[in-house]
């Protein structure tokens, strides 16, 4: 049985390092494993079970790998017949690869997580969406040392009902952003968790 921790977070789009368009009412929740040992592996397993439980295929994965790994990832996707698109986004001083993966069933989801979840654990951007609603936009955000800096950031359009799952640092749980009432509170979300999930919030 999977033991998890859930907390309702305050959503402030200005403080996120992802962007949202057409935001009206978005809830933000954090879901993570309660056990520290192998937390990234526990997160991967729970994420698979959670997405399968929702039965919302296709789902869409976007991630930003290291530049020198694109060929290796493409080879793995082609070998397993996983549908994907690769493009490059850039700012004035930086260009980086972005993979968009279309996941049509539980089998493809499992393969994709097994091949790529380490990218989330390496603190690269890694997010699922229940709709094909992502683009990239230039934004000015505070940098590490407090000064303003230009970033090319992922932007999710929240005009229609959808849910975005962004992996947390080191692959330790994930943030869930949603305008879907089914997941809007901890109480509502618990009705849609995989069978056998144990919530330990104390």
Steps between C-alpha positions, in 0.01 A plus 500: 500500500623852419526749784479865396481849643264761349491870573296783348735773378439867431500557125677817387585492132757780542710281728496192278777419252236379262236724344124472474263666252127558550525439872168543678493252783798269534565280802850386591575190706823325585505119511807313616616176659522488879804272498835664424672183379469462120261796489553557128417139417194517726392819324539337158291199602226712656493735201445204269218363718340843539492580127369153415227538762374818334448323163561821305727375221651648299712698744781729395850508647741788448857491623831676448795257492866585488616594150733205454230241572245574229622227263495238774144593598382505139648155446312364802169653388534371144590154626185488715279678241423786738358803318700817563610834359835668559557871462744760629409810696741787546569829671768748401774297666365148523341228288356183648309191380137436587328164458123475470378144544149378420412211728198303384483215750635354823768298320649808334481687829696230679767488229533877492534531876760224510706668227471864608406544865866544595479834318248621759726366775781712350290816550429555131152620407264200479122533493188315391180663380159345449462713184724618218530853633868593531707762322812697592514873572767749592459632854692720741554338839728553796824307469686310770668818628187715492555681172252481214580262218339382175381140491330293233239322711232238441152649493180302554167625366236447770202623296341155492474251785841342546764385747877547496741283701848647545765291670658645813870535575700178477186315390367519856126522437325744271288813486154460353345810340137464402178679416315168514264486798574130544848584629450851638534412871665225700156360582397488134835362386485208743201364306723453195811342649615150405358214704701431814650850530559602861505872584725591792462873558578496873 
